[in-house]
Every structure is written in C-alpha cells, then in structure tokens.
Amino acid sequence: MNRRSALVALHFGALCFGLSGIFGKLALAAPIVIVFGRALFAVLALAPFARSGTVNTRPSYKRLLALAGAGLLLGGHWWSFFIAVKVAGVAVATLGFASFPAFTVLLESLLFKEKIRRSEFAVVALVCLGLILVTPHFDFGSEATLGLIWAVLSGLLFALVSVSNRATTRGLNPAQAALWQNVSILVCSLPFAWSLLPEVRALDWLWIALLGLLCTAMAHSLFVASLRVLNARSASVVFALEPVYGILFAWWIFNEQPGLRMLAGGVLILLATVISARLSKHAPSVEQMA
C-alpha cells in the first residue's frame, strides 16, 4: 500500500465510521450490548481473513497481550461513544469524538518524542475552541454537556488506540490484528451484556450486525493497514472527517438539525483538520521512522 492508496482507504473507512453513530442510535439496546454485538460480528467477519494475505506472522504472547490491551481501549472508545449518542445525539457525539487528532498530536509527542510544531499547537487550540462552541451551556445537569464529555473521552481513548496500533500492529496482517483486538472486547464485554441479550429485538441485531461488519471489520482493517504507511497523526487527520458524514446522515434520518453555534464549532474543527492535513504531507511515515 502506497501513500495514495492508504489515504483512499482512510477516507472510505471514515465514511464507514461516520455511520457508527447512526446504527448505534437505531439500535434500541444498551451501549454495552451494542459493544458486545459489534465485536461479535466483527470477529465472525474477520476470522476467515486473519490468515490471508502476504503477512502471516503468528503473534507472540507479548504481542497478543499488547493487542488485547489495544482492544480494551477500543472497546472503551465504543462504549463511551454510544453513551454519548444515546445521551446527546449523533451530532454532538461525533463532534466530540473529532477531538482525537488533538489528543494524538500530544500523545505522539509524549510517547514517540516527536516535536510539536507551533502550527500543531494552533490546530489543538482550534479543536478546543470548536468543542466549546458545540455545547451552548456548560452545565453538568445538561444532557448536551454530559454527552460531549463522554464523546471527548471517546476521542481520547481512540487516540490511544491509534498510537498503540502504530507500535503493536507492525508486521501483522491487519485483519489478524483487528481480530485479536475484537476478541478481547468480546470476552471482556460478555459478562456485562449477557443478562441483557434476551431483550434485544431482531431489528436491533440487524443494526448491530452492520456496525460489526461495515463499521468495524472493514473500517478498522483499513485503519490498521493505513498505519503501515502513514503515522497515527496523519491517519487521525483523515478520520476527523467522520463528523461530516455522521452529522449529514443524522440530519437526514433523525432530523437532528445542528444550530448555528454547533455549526460554527464544527467549522473550526474541520478547519483544524484541513490545516493538519496540509502539515501531515511533510510528516514522516511509519516506514520512514522504523
């Protein structure tokens, strides 16, 4: 995969991820049940492909533990994101989640000793200002505020996932890496979701299946594969376009029309995304840094 194909894969993955909030809201089930079902269908979809491809390295026990840890972070990201969707709606949840490129810049600087440029500090500031505008009133009794907090937590956890994937998935078949991560989510969420499973409607299983197959197995594999060429910072910039897809679909399906203040915040976050995209052209790839 070269840089151009990696970017194409990332954009398609961002579209799939943008549908996550839609399917999560359509499924009238508890967030932990959605997390469990999403991981279940992702494992079923990924298992046949885990040994395919040109890279079939069997992960060591140390690598498996690292993948399981990344899977738990991913499961926490899903759980907090679906709580945000249920509490505050798809638009607030996706815009809050869009904070993760800012977290990624900071995390890569701390963990990989990559120097943060002044322009990247400006990107972080734009994201923070955009998040402030997304919620009109900072009141912990407000559903919009609580939903935004859960969404920002989701963004932080996903930034941790992207950074950890950069360090733990190198040399692995992307489907194999995603499979082990989803297995860890499946195992850990089962005890909490088990008693709630009989209450899940057949239609809800359909939405959850689409989450697992389209928004997880496909999108996550594309994300992991792209990290072989791009660094986590560049990948995060592209995936920050997810709110555009999520908000448009939520507006169309649920009539969640964003207000002027929310649109202004979204514009600032997208502006930060555009600036970051221009900066990332000069960022070193994973292969260059190896």
CORQUIKA-V790001 format. One record per residue. N is the residue number from 1. PHI is phi in whole degrees, -180 to 180 (NA if undefined). Layout:
# CORQUIKA-V790001
<<N & PHI> <N & PHI>>
This chain:
# CORQUIKA-V790001
<<1 & NA> <2 & -92> <3 & -63> <4 & -65> <5 & -65> <6 & -65> <7 & -68> <8 & -63> <9 & -62> <10 & -65> <11 & -65> <12 & -67> <13 & -64> <14 & -64> <15 & -63> <16 & -64> <17 & -64> <18 & -63> <19 & -84> <20 & -59> <21 & -64> <22 & -64> <23 & -66> <24 & -65> <25 & -79> <26 & -65> <27 & -78> <28 & -85> <29 & -139> <30 & -64> <31 & -54> <32 & -68> <33 & -68> <34 & -63> <35 & -61> <36 & -61> <37 & -64> <38 & -62> <39 & -67> <40 & -60> <41 & -70> <42 & -66> <43 & -63> <44 & -62> <45 & -78> <46 & -84> <47 & -54> <48 & -65> <49 & -103> <50 & -65> <51 & -106> <52 & -90> <53 & 93> <54 & -89> <55 & -114> <56 & -125> <57 & -63> <58 & -79> <59 & -65> <60 & -73> <61 & -62> <62 & -63> <63 & -66> <64 & -63> <65 & -64> <66 & -66> <67 & -66> <68 & -64> <69 & -64> <70 & -64> <71 & -64> <72 & -65> <73 & -63> <74 & -64> <75 & -62> <76 & -64> <77 & -62> <78 & -59> <79 & -59> <80 & -68> <81 & -67> <82 & -70> <83 & -63> <84 & -61> <85 & -63> <86 & -67> <87 & -83> <88 & -121> <89 & 99> <90 & -68> <91 & -63> <92 & -64> <93 & -63> <94 & -72> <95 & -69> <96 & -64> <97 & -62> <98 & -66> <99 & -73> <100 & -65> <101 & -61> <102 & -64> <103 & -64> <104 & -65> <105 & -57> <106 & -68> <107 & -67> <108 & -66> <109 & -66> <110 & -73> <111 & -87> <112 & -109> <113 & 57> <114 & -89> <115 & -67> <116 & -88> <117 & -80> <118 & -60> <119 & -63> <120 & -73> <121 & -62> <122 & -65> <123 & -63> <124 & -61> <125 & -64> <126 & -64> <127 & -63> <128 & -63> <129 & -64> <130 & -62> <131 & -66> <132 & -62> <133 & -75> <134 & -62> <135 & -104> <136 & -68> <137 & -135> <138 & -88> <139 & -132> <140 & -66> <141 & -88> <142 & -88> <143 & -63> <144 & -64> <145 & -67> <146 & -62> <147 & -62> <148 & -66> <149 & -62> <150 & -62> <151 & -68> <152 & -66> <153 & -59> <154 & -61> <155 & -65> <156 & -63> <157 & -65> <158 & -70> <159 & -62> <160 & -64> <161 & -63> <162 & -65> <163 & -70> <164 & -68> <165 & -62> <166 & -61> <167 & -93> <168 & -108> <169 & -102> <170 & -62> <171 & 87> <172 & -106> <173 & -58> <174 & -53> <175 & -66> <176 & -68> <177 & -63> <178 & -64> <179 & -61> <180 & -64> <181 & -67> <182 & -72> <183 & -62> <184 & -64> <185 & -65> <186 & -60> <187 & -65> <188 & -77> <189 & -88> <190 & -56> <191 & -60> <192 & -85> <193 & -95> <194 & -54> <195 & -70> <196 & -95> <197 & -61> <198 & -62> <199 & -87> <200 & -76> <201 & -76> <202 & -61> <203 & -64> <204 & -64> <205 & -63> <206 & -64> <207 & -64> <208 & -67> <209 & -63> <210 & -64> <211 & -60> <212 & -69> <213 & -81> <214 & -88> <215 & -86> <216 & -122> <217 & -57> <218 & -75> <219 & -65> <220 & -69> <221 & -64> <222 & -64> <223 & -64> <224 & -65> <225 & -63> <226 & -66> <227 & -71> <228 & -72> <229 & -110> <230 & -102> <231 & -80> <232 & -61> <233 & -64> <234 & -64> <235 & -63> <236 & -64> <237 & -61> <238 & -66> <239 & -69> <240 & -68> <241 & -76> <242 & -53> <243 & -58> <244 & -60> <245 & -67> <246 & -62> <247 & -67> <248 & -63> <249 & -67> <250 & -66> <251 & -64> <252 & -73> <253 & -87> <254 & -106> <255 & 58> <256 & -84> <257 & -80> <258 & -71> <259 & -77> <260 & -63> <261 & -65> <262 & -66> <263 & -63> <264 & -63> <265 & -64> <266 & -64> <267 & -63> <268 & -64> <269 & -65> <270 & -69> <271 & -62> <272 & -61> <273 & -65> <274 & -64> <275 & -62> <276 & -64> <277 & -62> <278 & -68> <279 & -68> <280 & -69> <281 & -62> <282 & -103> <283 & -80> <284 & -69> <285 & -82> <286 & -61> <287 & -66> <288 & -68> <289 & -88> <290 & -71>>
